[in-house]
Amino acid sequence: MKNTLDSSIVKLTNYRSVWGYIHKNKQATIPQIAKSIGLSLPTVTRAIDYGVAEGIINPDGVIGAERGRKAQVYKLNADYMHFLLIYLDSDVLSYRIHDFRSRTIGSGNIPICDEKVLSTLENLVMTSVAADPLIAMTAIAVSGVVCKGVVMDSAAFPSLNHIDVAKRLNEKFGLTVLIDNDLHVATNVARKYSNYQEGITVLYAYGKHKSGSGIIANGEVLCGASGAAGEVENIPLHTPSIESERIAFCSERLQAIIALMNPGRVVIYELDEGMDTDKLIGLIKSKMKPYLLPEFKLGRDFFEDCFLGLSIMCEVEIKQSLRERLDF
């Protein structure tokens, strides 16, 4: 049993390495892949053959190689599967459709309100799938606490509270549906592309009307038992939540997170124009003990990181599916 398990792990790792190399480099030959990632030619060939048989990889012509030999070029099949990525902001639903090579092939924005958010979401999925039958997975980011597909508590969309959105859309449209808190989604991006593998990192996003945080501990995104981890609006502090005192309000909540988690760094996203991050950091530094102060960094574009995080969610789901196909 152990030998079989070890064999499956090796096979999964090798196949992912081969396909990941092709994804990163757009196209490649078997000798190029073998040389670059340190696998044998037979191992790479088996991974390529499996990918071609599954429709994941396509041959893409030949190129000249060393000593005049020709080598077959391979690339990912862009139309193997398409993904509908959705971000539910406070008053707009933004969506993108990606092909299997992470290229955007469709996008748009739809005004929404709480009373119609679920019907708007369902209509978008229905029309998108009808127009593009290759859509097999949708990933959704929403402001609020999410646990196992269920929206537990969303201040922006209370009509979604206690609804298993993932199950509902799966049953209606036959798609794989993933849904998570928008900060958790963006935190996945930092976890994958930044050197946050050790210690604790807090990602804090704040705007004129909402704020929240994601937490990375030793390379893993924390999620509480009920889906809440970093829900700073639930911290019982007393600064009025009004725009004129918004910086002080957000500062107190972030101080509480820093005191509790003692992170090595805090990455700050500005959700709206006109937010004064220098003032926010200055207030924190003036009120906290020096030994508690983390390194402060400015985050990237939160909107773009949400969509990139949704893509990562789909990637993780596909890897899990690959495990099942390889009998892992």
Secondary structure, 3 states (H helix, E strand, C coil): CHHHHHHHHHHHHHHHHHHHHHHHHCEEEHHHHHHHHCCCHHHHHHHHHHHHHHCCEEEEEEEECHHHCEEEEEEECCCCCEEEEEEECCCEEEEEEECCCCCEEEEEEEECCHHHHHHHHHHHHHHHHHHCCCEEEEEEEECCEEECCEEEECCCCHHHCCEEHHHHHHHHHCCEEEEEEHHHHHHHHHHHHCCCCCCEEEEEEECCCCEEEEEEECCEECCCCCCCCCCHHHCCCCCCCCHHHHHHHHHHHHHHHHHHHCCCEEEEEECCCCCCHHHHHHHHHHHCCHHHCCEEEECCCHHHHHHHHHHHHHHHHHHHHHHHHCCC
